[in-house]
Amino acid sequence: MSAKKLRFAVFGNVYQAKKSVSIQKILSFLNERKAEVLFDREFYDFLTKGQHLEVRADRVFEGDDFEADYVISMGGDGTLLKAASRVGDKQIPIMGVNMGRLGFLADVIPAEIEQAMKSVYNRDYKTECHSVITVTVDGGELKGCPHALNDIAVLKRDNASMISIRASVNDEYVVTYQADGLIVSTPTGSTAYSLSNGGPIVTPQTSVICLTPVAPHSLNIRPIVVPDSAVVKLRVESRSHNFLVAVDGRSEKCDDSVTLTVQKAPFDIQILKRNDHKYFQTLREKMMWGADTR
């Protein structure tokens, strides 16, 4: 067992009151090992002020003002995505405790918390590197976090009319999508919004980016997969002269006079997995492949 005093940064879902009690299991385990525990401000206030729990924190931080050996995300995949946006290029492994429903990324269930934490201290785990994509607007960054672990989506905003999205890859024109939107996803995001729009499932360590249209007007428009070394440029036209850019669900309004550039970020996000974790087993269980529902 590691003799080093480890430091953990803890994030959590502030909308799951009953389930957040599981934090006590983690805190008890970490206190026994004299670990240093840092809390995201929003989650800390939720637990102490909202749930009236006694929570010992060595430090409470905001934004990305933290350093740690590990990050613990308590919630669903959405919570882990938010934690990943705060980790950014820090290269800190993230352990996801699934307090939600599906849990592709956050796959440690509450009953397995103590065993998972023992695996961390015993270094009995593997770290998966998940690629990240980033978006710029006419060469400048968006106001919010421009990096996505799952996907970057261009979506219509103010009315029911479709938008036109002119797409090019490495400066070669591909097609102009007439649709409700377009999703540019990583392999990690292939089982999220892209999948619900008919996109393919892509295994996490595959070096590709997928372009999936949202409700395309033409039925012969299909998703396309390109190398993650590609530079994807998007030019949007809209009757309302604006549209939304959603970066892992965090949306921002843009004028249709701009050009969006999406490409692979210069860093990966590290997701901590148990050694017995099997990707295709997860797919079978989460997607209920082969299940006889009759």
N, C-alpha and C positions, 0 to 999 in steps of 0.2 A: 504494500500500500504506500502511496506517495507520502513523503514526509514534508513536502512543501506546503506552506499555508496558501491555499488557493483563494482566488478572488472571483466572485460570481456577481454578474449584473442580472437583475430580475425584471422582466416585463410581464404584463398580464392584461387580460380582458377585463375592462371595467363595467361590463354589462352582464356578467354572470355571477350574481351575488352568492348563490348557494354553493356553486362549484369552487369558488375561490378559497374555501376553507382548506382545500388540499395544500395550500401554501404552508400551512403549519407543519405538514410532514417534511417538506423540504427544509424549512427553517430549523426544525428540531435536529434533522440529520446534519445540517451545516454547523449548527451551534456546537454539537458534540465534537466536531472536528476543528472547531475554532477557525472556521473559514471566514473570510471577509465578505460581507454581503452588501451589495449596492442595489438600491431600488430606483426604478423610474418614478419620477414625482407623481405622475397621474395615477399609477397603480398603487403607490404607497398611500396617497390621500384616500383612494377608494377603500383600501383595506382598513386604515386607521379611523378615518372620519365617517365613511359610509357604512362599513361593516363592524366598526368598533372592535377590531382585533388588535391584540398586542403584538406588534411587529418590531423586532429589533433590526435596525439598519445601521451599518457603519457609515453609510453615506447615502443621501438622496440626490439624484442628479436630474438634469433636464436636457433634452435634445441628445446630442451625441457626445456630451461632456463626460465621458467615462472611459476607463480602461479596465479590462478584466481578463481572466484566463478562460472563462466560459460565460455564455449568455444562456439563461433559462427563460423560455417563453411559455407562459401559462395561458392557454386559450385554444383557439383553433388555428387553421392555416392563415387566416387573416391577421391574427395577432403575431404570428411568426413573420409574416411579410412586413408588418410595421416594425418589428424588432430588427429585421434584416436591413431595412432602410436606415435605421439608426446606427447599426454596426458599420455599414458602408464598407470601406476598404481596410478596416481594422484587422481583418483576418482572425476574428474570434469565433470559435466553433459555437453553434447554437443548438441547444437541446430543446425540442418542442414537446411540451406536455399537452396532450389533446383533451381539452375541456369542452370541445365543440362536438361536431357531428362526424364529418367525413374523415378529415385528418390524414392527408397524403404526406404532408411535411411534418406536422406535429403528430408523431405516431406513438408516443409513450402515454399509455393510459394511466389514470390516477393510481390504480392498484399496483402499478409497476414502478412508481416513483422511487422508492427506496432502493430497489434493485438497480434501476438505471443510474442512480447517484453512486452506488457502490462501483458500478462499471466505470464511471468517470474517475473515481479515485484509484481504481485498480488499473486504469488505462486499458480496459478491456472493451474497446469500442473502435469503430472506424469513422473516418471523416470523409464525407462526400463533398466534392467541389461542384457547386452549381453555378453555371454561367449567369451573368447579369447583362442586361441591355440598358442603354442610356439614350435619351432623346435631347436634341438641341433644337432651338428655334432660330433660324437664320444665323447660325453660328453662336448664339448665346444660350444660356441655360434657362429653364423654366424657373418660376419663383419658388416652387416647392422642390422636393427631392426629385432629380431627373432619372434616377436609377430604378430599374424594375427587376425583381427576381422572377416574376411570373410573366407579365405582359404590359405592353403599352398599346392602348386602344384609342383610335380616332373615332369620335361618335358625333352624330347629329345632336343639336341642342334645343332649339326653340320651337320647332314645329314638326309636323308629321312628314314633311318633304324629305326625300333622300338627299344625300350629299354626294358630290363627285370627288373622288380621291385619285389623283394621278400618281401612280407609283413607278419608281425606277429603282433598279438594283445596279450598283456600281456605274451609275450614270447611263445605263441602258434602259430605255423605256420598256415597261412590262405591260401595263394595262391601266385604263381609267375605270375604277370601280364606281358603279352607280349603286349605292347601298346605304344602309343605316349606319355603317361604320366599317372599320378595318382593325383587326387585332394583329399586332406583331408580338409573337410569343417566343419565349425560351423553351427548351425541352421541359424544364420544370413546370412552366405554365401551360404545357400542352394538355394537362388533365384538368384545367380550370376553365376560364371563359371560352377559350378557343375550342375546347372539346364540345361545349354546349352548342357551338355554332357549326359543328361538323368537321372540325379540324382533327388531324391525326394524333394518336398518342405517340410521344417520342421519349425514349428512355433518357434519363437525366444526363448521362455523360456523352451524349451525341452532340457533335459540334455543328449545330444548325440553328436557324431561325425560321419560324413558320409565319406566313401571312395568311390569315383567315378572314374572309369578308363576313360582315354581319348582315343577314337578310339581303343578299344581293338581288338586284332587279332582274339580272340575266341568270337563268338557271344553269348555263354552261360555264359560269365562273366558279372555280374550285380553289381550295387552299393550295398553296405552293410552298415548298421547302427550299431554302437557300442556305449556303454555307454561312457560318456565323462570322466569317471574315468579311462578309458583304456589307456595303453601306446602302441602307434603304432610305430613299428620299420620297417624301409625300407632300403633294400640293393639293389643298382642299378648296372646293368651291361650294358655297352654301347660299340658299336664298336669304337666310338671315345674316349672311356675311360673318358668321362666327361658328365655332364648333368647340367640342370638348376634347381635351387630351387627358386620358385616364392612365396614370402610372401606378400599377398595382392597386387600382381602385381609387387613388387620390386624384381627383379631377381638377382641371384648370381650364378656363375659357381662353380661346385663341381667336384672333381675327383671321379671316381666310386670305389675307394678303401675305402670309408667312409660308416658309418652307420648313417642314420638319425633317430632321435627319436622325435616323435610328441606327445604332450600331452596337456591337459588343463593347461592354465596359472593360477597362484595363484591370479589373479585379474580379474574383469569384466570391461567392458566399459559401462558407463551410457549414454543413449541416451534420450534426453528430448523430450517428446511427449505431445501434447495437450490432455486435458481430453476427448475430443470428438473423438480422434483417434481410429479407429477400424482396427485391422490387416486384417481381412477377407474382409472388405470393400476395403482396399488398394489393396489386391490381385485381387479382381474383377475388379477394375479400371485399375490397371497397366497391368494385364494379359488379360484384356478384356474378362474375363470369362462370358459366357452367352450372349455375344454380337452376334447379327445376322449380319454377314458381307456380306450377299447376296445382 
